[in-house]
């Protein structure tokens, strides 16, 4: 980002107050000011994607001598790496959450056993069993249906 900011400022000396370059400069400064520990990775990725879009607008109309190509490629490769990591982590995150909800669902069986022991009216028992299945969070539904 530092190289992109330096190149953008260099181009702003040549193309004074150019709207595309001003937007690129503003986005780079905003990204650099993000607090690492206070910013979600998704926000950084989104801001980088917006930045890439703005650079693409500049590249469409810019001559090769005023290109931001080298800086663009660096940001693109970084962004691709972040997206790949996100996809790899998504699979793990999903399996962790599924196991969590299965454990949560397993604890609800104590309620069901208690209900079977204490219910005397069959109609109330059936209503409670239907409610037991209907109000289950989606993650617990599979375990509760067993």
C-alpha positions, -999 to 999 in steps of 0.1 A, spaced: 0 0 0 29 23 7 42 19 -28 8 25 -43 3 56 -22 37 70 -33 30 63 -69 -5 78 -67 10 110 -51 36 111 -78 8 109 -105 -12 136 -86 17 160 -92 14 154 -129 -24 152 -130 -34 177 -104 -67 170 -86 -77 140 -108 -108 125 -93 -97 89 -98 -63 95 -82 -78 114 -53 -102 85 -46 -74 60 -48 -53 81 -24 -82 85 0 -89 47 0 -52 38 6 -50 63 35 -82 49 50 -70 13 47 -36 23 63 -54 39 92 -75 8 100 -66 -6 134 -53 -41 129 -69 -55 161 -101 -36 158 -109 -43 121 -125 -75 108 -106 -93 80 -138 -90 59 -137 -52 62 -101 -51 50 -109 -75 21 -139 -54 11 -119 -22 12 -91 -37 -9 -117 -49 -35 -131 -14 -37 -96 -1 -41 -89 -25 -69 -121 -14 -86 -109 23 -85 -75 13 -98 -91 -5 -126 -110 26 -136 -77 45 -137 -60 18 -157 -87 18 -183 -80 53 -193 -43 57 -184 -14 54 -207 13 28 -199 37 54 -186 12 64 -159 1 30 -150 -4 16 -115 0 -19 -129 29 -31 -106 12 -19 -75 -21 -33 -87 -6 -68 -92 8 -68 -57 -26 -59 -42 -44 -85 -64 -20 -113 -53 -25 -103 -16 -63 -102 -20 -63 -136 -38 -43 -151 -9 -67 -136 16 -97 -151 -3 -81 -185 -6 -74 -185 32 -110 -175 38 -123 -204 17 -100 -229 36 -111 -216 70 -148 -216 60 -148 -254 58 -132 -258 92 -154 -231 107 -185 -249 94 -175 -283 109 -167 -267 142 -201 -250 144 -218 -283 134 -201 -301 162 -210 -273 186 -247 -276 177 -247 -314 179 -233 -311 215 -260 -285 223 -287 -308 208 -274 -337 229 -281 -318 261 -318 -313 251 -323 -351 255 -324 -346 292 -354 -324 288 -371 -350 266 -365 -378 291 -378 -356 319 -409 -349 298 -416 -385 291 -412 -394 328 -435 -366 341 -462 -363 315 -495 -381 322 -516 -367 295 -508 -380 260 -521 -349 242 -498 -326 262 -469 -350 256 -475 -350 218 -478 -312 218 -445 -309 238 -427 -333 215 -438 -314 184 -427 -281 201 -394 -298 210 -387 -305 173 -401 -272 159 -383 -248 182 -349 -264 177 -322 -242 162 -313 -254 128 -280 -268 140 -298 -290 165 -326 -302 142 -306 -332 130 -298 -344 165 -333 -338 178 -349 -357 149 -328 -388 157 
